[in-house]
Amino acid sequence: MIQDFPYGVPFESSGKFVSGTVNWLAWKDWFKSCVIVSLDLEKESYQEIMQPDYGVEIEIVRTLVVLRDCLSILHLTDT
């Protein structure tokens, strides 16, 4: 059990497992920003992973995937 976990409900129904961590997209600060949360199962700790600068404001879809054992993010826009 993690005390005072500051993140809301995950975007996806299940996280992505990479290198001993479970990672998911979640809301932070009452739906003001989307963050990647990484839960280290061995250390029983979590951290927020910085996202890249997408360079656009309007997004259609953002989802986490695993490519060649690396956590990746797909970001689709209407531009």
C-alpha positions in Angstrom: 0.0 0.0 0.0 1.4 3.4 -1.0 0.5 6.2 1.3 -0.6 9.6 -0.2 -0.5 8.4 -3.8 -1.0 11.7 -5.7 -2.3 10.3 -9.0 -5.8 9.6 -10.2 -7.3 6.7 -12.1 -5.1 5.3 -14.9 -6.1 6.0 -18.5 -5.7 2.4 -19.5 -7.2 -0.7 -18.0 -3.7 -2.2 -17.4 -0.2 -0.9 -17.1 2.8 -1.8 -19.2 5.5 -4.0 -17.5 9.1 -3.0 -18.3 12.3 -3.9 -16.4 10.6 -4.7 -13.1 8.2 -1.7 -13.2 4.6 -1.3 -14.0 3.9 2.0 -15.9 0.7 3.8 -16.8 -0.8 7.1 -17.8 -2.7 8.9 -15.1 -4.3 12.3 -14.2 -2.5 14.6 -11.8 -3.8 17.7 -10.1 -7.5 17.1 -10.6 -7.3 16.4 -14.3 -5.0 19.3 -15.2 -2.2 17.2 -16.5 -1.5 13.7 -17.8 1.6 12.0 -16.3 3.4 8.7 -16.7 3.6 6.9 -13.3 6.2 4.1 -12.8 5.7 1.7 -9.9 8.9 -0.3 -9.0 7.6 -3.6 -7.6 10.9 -4.6 -5.9 11.5 -1.3 -4.1 7.7 -0.7 -3.5 8.2 2.9 -4.7 6.9 5.1 -7.5 8.0 8.0 -9.6 6.7 10.3 -12.3 8.5 9.9 -15.7 8.9 13.1 -17.7 7.2 13.1 -21.1 8.7 14.5 -24.3 7.6 17.9 -25.5 5.1 17.1 -28.2 5.1 20.5 -29.6 1.3 20.6 -30.1 -1.7 21.4 -27.8 -4.4 19.4 -29.5 -4.2 15.6 -29.0 -6.4 12.8 -30.1 -4.8 9.7 -28.5 -1.9 9.0 -26.1 -1.0 5.5 -25.1 1.9 3.6 -23.6 3.5 0.7 -25.5 6.6 -1.5 -25.1 9.0 -1.6 -28.0 12.1 -3.7 -27.8 11.9 -3.9 -24.0 11.6 -0.1 -23.8 8.7 2.0 -22.5 7.4 4.2 -25.3 4.5 6.5 -25.8 2.3 6.9 -28.9 0.9 10.4 -29.4 -1.5 11.1 -32.2 -2.8 14.5 -33.1 -5.0 16.0 -35.7 -2.2 18.0 -37.3 
